[in-house]
Amino acid sequence: MKNISILGSTGSIGVQTLDVVRISDEFKVVGLTANSNTELLIRQIEEFRPLKVAVMDEKKAEELKGIYKGRGPEILSGIEGLIEVAVMDECETVVVSVVGNIGIKPTFEAIRAKKDIALATKEVLVSGGSLITTEAKRNGVNIYPIDSEHSAIFQCLQGNSMNKIEKIILTASGGPFRGKSAEELN
């Protein structure tokens, strides 16, 4: 069984990750984080019983502390809370599915703590790629792309010699391009 922490458990990728955990006996959730959706986070806490939970919104974290006072997970807040969930001793792999650059520091610290990374947040590599990949190599940490297009390319490259790859075309299927006309895309 692999112990995982999910940074961004109430977002789309986090929810899908928990769907996989639900049907698999290979994973145990030891940490969860959310930005501010404590309604969904409470349901996740009750179902998966993590050891630590972090909420970016400090006011909402205080509300959770009141709900779980004397029982349940340790409740943390802010970026420090995300980092603590990412580096906790009980965790082996960190699923990084937070929005934007906020994921850089927790990812970097998780790598320094020798946690493998399942990365859905492209911005971590777009903004901190050299720093992140260098630290991963230094610590013998694997980074697995789990965002759909990037994971598909990763899977296609497995077992292939890199000198045989001439070109990779990655389509822009969503995000800021979603719903744009051809004229807007030009």
C-alpha positions, 0 to 999 in steps of 0.5 A: 500500500502506498501512502499519498497526500493530495494537494488540491483534493477538492479540485477536479484532479483531486476528486478524480484521484480520490475516485481511484483511491476509492476503488483501489486497495493500493493507496491510503490517503494520509494528507489532504489540502484545499483552498477554501471548499471546506464543505467537500473537504469535510466529506473527504476527511470523514471518508478517508481519515487523513492524518493531516489536513491543510486549508489555504484560507486561514479562517476556514482552517480555524472553523475546521479546527473547531469541528475536529477539536480533540478528534480527527486530523491535525488541521493546518493552514496557509502555504506552511500547511500545504508544505507540512502535508507534502513532507509528512513522514507517513507520505510516500507520494504527493499528488500536486493538483493545486492551481498555479504557481502556489504548488512550486514551494510544496513540490520543492519541499516534498522533493527535498523530503524524498517524496515522489511527485504525481504532478497535475499542475503544469505551472510547477514545471513551467515556472520552476522547471530547472529548479524542480527537476534538478532537485528531483535528480539530486534526491532520486525522486520520480515525477509522474505527469498525471494531467491528461495530455502530459501523462499520455505523452509520458506513457507513449515514451516509456520504453522508447529510446529518446533518439528515436523521437523527432517531434512531440505535438501537444494540443491546447485542449483546454484551460485558457484556450477553451471556447476561443475562436480560430481568430482568437487563437491566432 
